[in-house]
Amino acid sequence: MIVVNTETIPGHTIREVKGLVQGNTIRAKHFGRDIAAGLKNLVGGELKGYTELLTEARREAIERMLTQADQLGANAIVNVRFTTSAVAQGAAELYAYGTAVLIDPESAHV
């Protein structure tokens, strides 16, 4: 399945719009990551534990979005966006959404 953050896919024509698809996950901070993050805040640098947490969350949200698109019979998702929000102290939601479409390759004209 092709997944892009643009409205069109070069070399393809959108034949049918299947609808909005979405995926989300809510993740809580891990106590061990909090300690490491607190120490890192003292000296600066990347908070690798949180980077890994968000990477896992993004991957899960995308997989859920892909599952919805597949159930609709789509073969691509266009205009994909991500958003995050705090839902409780120490927990955040990562939300992915886009438009599921059915695409065809454009014919090459000579």
Residue pairs with C-beta under 8 A, 6 or more apart in sequence:
1 66
1 69
1 70
1 74
1 75
1 76
1 77
2 9
2 12
2 75
2 76
2 77
2 103
3 62
3 66
3 76
3 77
3 80
3 98
4 76
4 77
4 78
4 79
4 80
5 79
5 80
5 81
5 98
6 78
6 79
7 78
7 79
8 14
8 78
9 76
9 78
9 103
11 105
11 106
12 76
12 103
12 104
12 105
12 106
13 103
13 104
13 105
13 106
14 76
14 78
14 101
14 102
14 103
15 101
15 102
15 103
15 104
16 101
16 102
17 99
17 100
17 101
18 69
18 72
18 73
18 74
18 99
18 100
18 101
18 102
19 72
19 99
19 100
20 97
20 98
20 99
20 100
21 65
21 66
21 68
21 69
21 72
21 74
21 77
21 97
21 98
21 99
21 100
22 64
22 65
22 68
22 95
22 96
22 97
22 98
23 60
23 61
23 62
23 63
23 64
23 65
23 66
23 67
23 68
23 95
23 96
23 97
24 61
24 64
24 93
24 94
24 95
24 96
25 57
25 60
25 61
25 64
25 93
25 94
26 87
26 91
26 92
26 93
26 94
27 53
27 56
27 57
27 91
27 92
27 94
28 88
28 90
28 91
29 50
29 53
29 90
29 91
30 49
30 53
32 49
33 47
33 49
33 50
33 53
36 47
36 48
36 49
37 47
37 49
37 50
40 46
40 47
41 47
54 84
54 94
57 92
57 94
58 82
58 94
58 96
60 94
61 82
61 94
61 95
61 96
62 96
64 96
65 77
65 80
65 96
65 97
65 98
66 77
68 100
69 76
69 77
69 100
72 100
73 102
74 100
74 101
74 102
75 101
75 102
75 103
76 100
76 101
76 102
76 103
77 98
77 99
77 100
77 101
78 98
78 99
78 101
79 98
79 99
80 96
80 97
80 98
81 96
81 97
81 98
82 94
82 95
82 96
83 94
83 95
83 97
84 92
84 93
84 94
84 95
85 92
85 93
85 95
86 92
86 93
87 93
